[in-house]
Amino acid sequence: MKVFDSISTADGFEIYWLHDHRDTTLQDLENDLYYDYYSFYEACEEIVQNGDDFENYVFDDNELKDMRNGR
């Protein structure tokens, strides 16, 4: 199961973190972190549309609905 998560930095930025539900620390810097919201959204959208299991801590209900509908 994938987790849609984010990390806030001390200077006010948000870094998006797509990780396995068992991971509590960063495992793969290159593939787990997203600095761009839209790239993160697209990666999560693919998971949602594939019907894979996920936990969500980033998107609101309307965004998840849009992901399911491919908007």
C-alpha positions in Angstrom: 0.0 0.0 0.0 1.3 3.4 -0.9 1.0 6.5 1.3 0.4 10.0 -0.1 2.3 12.2 2.4 4.1 15.4 2.8 6.9 16.9 4.8 7.1 20.6 5.8 10.5 22.3 5.8 11.6 24.8 8.4 11.5 27.5 5.7 7.8 26.9 4.9 8.0 24.7 1.8 6.2 21.4 1.4 7.9 18.4 0.0 5.7 15.5 -1.1 6.5 12.0 -0.1 5.1 8.9 -1.9 6.2 5.9 0.2 5.2 2.4 1.2 3.1 2.2 4.3 5.8 0.3 6.1 8.4 3.0 5.6 8.8 5.5 8.4 12.1 6.9 7.1 13.1 8.0 3.6 14.3 5.0 1.6 14.8 6.3 -2.0 15.4 10.1 -2.3 15.3 10.0 -6.1 12.0 8.3 -6.4 10.1 8.9 -3.2 10.3 12.7 -2.9 8.5 15.3 -5.1 9.2 19.0 -5.0 6.5 19.8 -7.6 2.8 19.3 -6.6 1.7 18.5 -10.1 4.3 15.7 -10.6 3.2 14.2 -7.2 -0.4 14.6 -8.2 0.1 12.7 -11.4 2.0 9.9 -9.7 -0.8 9.5 -7.1 -3.5 9.8 -9.8 -2.0 6.7 -11.5 -2.2 4.7 -8.3 -5.8 5.8 -7.7 -6.8 5.0 -11.3 -5.1 1.6 -11.1 -7.3 0.7 -8.1 -4.3 0.1 -5.9 -4.6 0.5 -2.1 -3.4 3.8 -0.6 -3.5 6.0 2.5 -4.0 9.7 1.9 -2.7 12.6 4.0 -2.4 15.2 1.3 -5.4 15.5 -0.9 -9.0 16.5 -0.1 -12.0 14.4 -1.1 -12.6 16.5 -4.2 -9.1 16.0 -5.5 -9.4 12.2 -5.0 -12.7 12.2 -6.8 -11.0 14.1 -9.7 -8.2 11.6 -9.7 -10.7 8.7 -10.0 -12.5 10.5 -12.9 -9.2 11.4 -14.7 -9.6 15.2 -14.5 
